[in-house]
Amino acid sequence: MGMKSMLGFGALALLSGAFLRLGEEYGVPALRMLGFWSLAGAGLFAAREIGQRQVAEGRSRFQGVIAGLGAGQKVEWVEPGRVALLHSPERVLVLVADGMAAYGNSLLSRMRFRNAIEKARAIA
């Protein structure tokens, strides 16, 4: 995580700790509730940050692999780091990278995969 992310995460952690402590000190359930929700918010914030870092790393690797292809290949980026046209002497390949999680077979995953296929067909 970057410095801004760490500062935001640290502020949320301190805030949640303060709410929990005040809730215990004064016996006010609403403060304990705010402390709990602050912890939940910190967890969501951290999960989002980690997910964004993973997507950025994946796109960076994708660009590295494409850049390392042989001399007979011509690469045209439609969307840098996301969609590339790979021109070889015999064919043109459309490569679409999507930042979806690889661990689920959920409806959302299938819809995003279908959308990536439709995007590739529209470009080709």
C-alpha positions as CSV (number, residue, x, y, z in Angstrom):
1,M,0.0,0.0,0.0
2,G,1.1,3.6,-0.7
3,M,1.7,6.2,2.0
4,K,-1.8,7.8,1.5
5,S,-3.5,4.4,1.9
6,M,-1.5,3.6,5.0
7,L,-2.4,6.9,6.5
8,G,-6.1,6.4,5.7
9,F,-6.0,2.9,7.1
10,G,-4.2,4.0,10.2
11,A,-6.7,6.9,10.8
12,L,-9.6,4.4,10.5
13,A,-8.0,2.0,12.9
14,L,-7.4,4.8,15.5
15,L,-10.9,6.0,15.1
16,S,-12.4,2.6,15.6
17,G,-10.2,2.0,18.6
18,A,-11.3,5.3,20.1
19,F,-15.0,4.6,19.5
20,L,-14.6,1.1,21.1
21,R,-12.7,2.5,24.1
22,L,-15.2,5.3,24.7
23,G,-18.1,2.9,24.3
24,E,-16.6,0.7,27.1
25,E,-15.6,3.6,29.2
26,Y,-19.0,5.4,29.2
27,G,-21.3,2.3,28.6
28,V,-22.8,3.9,25.4
29,P,-23.7,1.1,22.9
30,A,-23.8,3.6,20.0
31,L,-20.1,4.3,20.4
32,R,-19.3,0.5,20.4
33,M,-21.5,0.2,17.3
34,L,-19.5,3.1,15.6
35,G,-16.3,1.4,16.6
36,F,-17.4,-1.9,15.0
37,W,-18.5,-0.1,11.8
38,S,-15.2,1.7,11.6
39,L,-13.4,-1.6,11.8
40,A,-15.7,-3.0,9.1
41,G,-14.9,0.1,7.0
42,A,-11.2,-0.3,7.5
43,G,-11.4,-3.9,6.3
44,L,-13.3,-2.9,3.2
45,F,-10.9,-0.1,2.5
46,A,-7.9,-2.5,2.9
47,A,-9.6,-5.1,0.7
48,R,-10.2,-2.6,-2.1
49,E,-6.6,-1.3,-1.9
50,I,-5.2,-4.8,-2.1
51,G,-7.4,-5.6,-5.0
52,Q,-6.4,-2.5,-6.9
53,R,-2.7,-3.3,-6.3
54,Q,-3.2,-6.9,-7.6
55,V,-5.0,-5.6,-10.8
56,A,-2.2,-3.0,-11.4
57,E,0.5,-5.7,-10.9
58,G,-1.4,-8.1,-13.3
59,R,-1.7,-5.4,-16.0
60,S,2.0,-4.6,-15.6
61,R,2.9,-8.3,-16.1
62,F,0.5,-8.4,-19.1
63,Q,2.3,-5.5,-20.7
64,G,5.7,-7.1,-19.9
65,V,4.7,-10.4,-21.6
66,I,3.4,-8.6,-24.6
67,A,6.5,-6.4,-24.9
68,G,8.7,-9.6,-24.7
69,L,7.2,-11.3,-27.8
70,G,9.2,-12.1,-30.8
71,A,10.4,-9.7,-33.5
72,G,7.7,-10.9,-36.0
73,Q,4.9,-9.6,-33.8
74,K,3.4,-6.1,-34.0
75,V,1.5,-4.9,-31.0
76,E,-1.2,-2.2,-31.1
77,W,-2.6,-1.1,-27.8
78,V,-6.3,-0.3,-28.0
79,E,-6.5,0.4,-24.2
80,P,-3.0,0.5,-22.7
81,G,-2.6,-2.4,-20.2
82,R,-6.0,-3.8,-20.9
83,V,-6.7,-4.5,-24.6
84,A,-4.1,-5.2,-27.3
85,L,-4.1,-6.3,-30.9
86,L,-1.3,-8.7,-31.7
87,H,-0.5,-8.7,-35.4
88,S,1.5,-11.7,-36.6
89,P,2.2,-12.7,-40.2
90,E,-0.8,-15.1,-40.4
91,R,-3.4,-13.6,-38.1
92,V,-4.5,-10.9,-35.7
93,L,-5.2,-11.8,-32.1
94,V,-7.3,-9.6,-29.7
95,L,-6.1,-9.9,-26.1
96,V,-8.3,-8.5,-23.4
97,A,-7.2,-8.4,-19.8
98,D,-9.9,-7.9,-17.1
99,G,-9.3,-7.4,-13.4
100,M,-11.8,-9.9,-12.3
101,A,-11.1,-12.4,-9.5
102,A,-10.0,-15.8,-10.7
103,Y,-11.5,-17.8,-7.9
104,G,-15.2,-17.7,-8.5
105,N,-17.7,-19.0,-10.9
106,S,-20.3,-16.5,-9.9
107,L,-22.8,-14.8,-12.1
108,L,-20.8,-11.6,-12.0
109,S,-17.6,-13.4,-13.1
110,R,-19.5,-15.0,-16.1
111,M,-21.0,-11.7,-17.1
112,R,-17.6,-10.0,-17.0
113,F,-16.1,-12.8,-19.1
114,R,-18.9,-12.5,-21.6
115,N,-18.5,-8.8,-21.8
116,A,-14.7,-9.2,-22.4
117,I,-15.5,-11.7,-25.3
118,E,-18.0,-9.3,-26.8
119,K,-15.5,-6.4,-26.6
120,A,-12.9,-8.6,-28.3
121,R,-15.4,-9.5,-31.1
122,A,-16.3,-5.8,-31.6
123,I,-12.7,-4.8,-31.9
124,A,-11.8,-7.7,-34.3
